[in-house]
Amino acid sequence: MMLDLRQIQYFACLYEQRSVTRAARSLNVVQPALSMQISRLEKRLGINLFERTARGMIPTAAGDAMYRLYLPVLLDLKHANQQVMELSGKVLGKIAVGIIPSITNSVLADVLRRYGAKYPDVEIRIDEAYSGTLIDWVMAGDLDFAIVNSARRRLGVVAQPLINEELVFVERGRSKGILPPIPFARLKDHALVLPSRRHGIRSIVDSAAEQLGIEITPQVEIDALSPTLRLVAESALTTVLPAIVARKSTTELPLQTRRIIEPTLKRQLVYVYRAQRPLSRVVTAFIDVLTEELKRGAVEPAAPKRISKRPR
C-alpha cells in the first residue's frame, strides 16, 4: 500500500505544529482541506494518529512512530529538491540552523545581514541551544546543521572545524589600551560568574583547573549570556568568555578584557551534520559567511600607537 505523499507532508506538518490552524497556515491550505486529508490518511491506515483535545492535536503512539519513520524520507526529498533547483543556478530554499548562544550574541546578526543580502530567496530558521542538544536535533533530522563547541564523535554525524578561539578574562572597566595578561591560577582570587557544568566554556575552565591542581569555584552560576555580561558590568564579579563575544561586549558595556595565560584557554568551534545527507549549496554558503565573520571577530585589535612629542 503506497501512501499519498501530500498526506504524509500534511501529517508531518500537523505533527510538528500540534494545531490545525497553524499547520494549515504553514502549508498555505484551508483548515477543512487539511483535516480531510488527515482523516483520509487515518482511515486508510486504520489507526488514529492524533487525539483531538482542547489543547490541540496530540499525537498518539502510532503518530509518534509514523513521524519517526517518515521524517528521514521527507528530509531526503527536501534535500533532493534543493539539489535539483541548484542545477538551474537558482539559490533558494529553506535551511534550519542550530547555533550555540555565544555565536547568537556575537556575529549572528552580521551573518544574517550579509547572507540575506546575497541570497534573499532563502528562508532561514535559527534554533539556539547548548551543543549536546543541537547535536541531538541534527541526528533527529530537525536541523540541517549546527554550530557547536568541539564535541565527542557520534555515529552518523560529521564534524568539521570552523575556528579555534581563545577564552579571555572579562571585568568591569574602560581600558583604552591592551591590559597585561592574567595567569590562569589567579582566577581563583577573583569573584567569578560562570556557566553551569553542562556548558562548554565551564568544561574548559574546569579541565584547566584540574590540570593545575587548583579549584575554581564561581560565586554565581548563570548559563544565559546577557545577564552574565550585565552583572559583570555592574558589579565586582568577573567572568571568562570567548574572545569574539567579549570584544563585541566591550563596545556596548563598561567592560575590559585580558588574555589568560599559563595555560591559554581555547575552544574549537565546529559544524556538524548528518553523514548521509551532504550539505546543499545554500548551507555551505551560510557556513562560508559565518566563518568569515568569526575570523574577522577573532582578530585582536592592535595596540594604539604612542605619538612622541618633540620639545619646541
Number of C-alpha atoms within 10 A of each C-alpha: 5 4 10 10 10 10 18 19 15 22 25 20 19 25 21 13 17 18 17 20 16 15 22 20 12 13 14 10 13 13 15 12 12 20 16 12 17 20 16 12 20 17 12 11 12 9 12 16 25 22 13 12 8 7 9 14 18 19 20 14 12 12 20 14 12 17 20 13 11 15 17 15 11 17 16 15 12 13 20 14 12 19 18 11 14 16 9 8 8 14 19 16 20 16 18 17 21 27 21 21 20 21 19 18 16 21 20 18 12 13 21 16 11 16 20 15 10 12 17 12 13 15 13 17 10 14 17 17 17 19 22 16 14 24 26 14 19 21 20 13 20 18 23 23 28 26 26 28 23 19 15 8 9 12 9 12 17 17 21 12 14 21 15 16 19 16 24 26 22 26 25 22 15 13 12 9 12 15 12 10 15 18 15 21 18 11 21 14 9 16 18 23 21 26 22 16 14 12 15 19 22 18 14 15 20 16 13 20 18 11 9 13 10 13 14 21 16 19 12 15 15 13 17 13 16 13 11 20 25 15 16 22 21 14 11 12 21 25 24 24 24 21 24 25 22 25 22 15 21 20 11 8 16 17 23 23 28 19 20 22 14 12 14 15 21 17 16 14 22 18 20 25 23 21 13 10 17 13 16 17 14 22 19 13 16 19 20 14 15 22 17 15 18 22 14 12 18 18 12 11 10 8 10 9 7 6 6 6 6 5 4 3
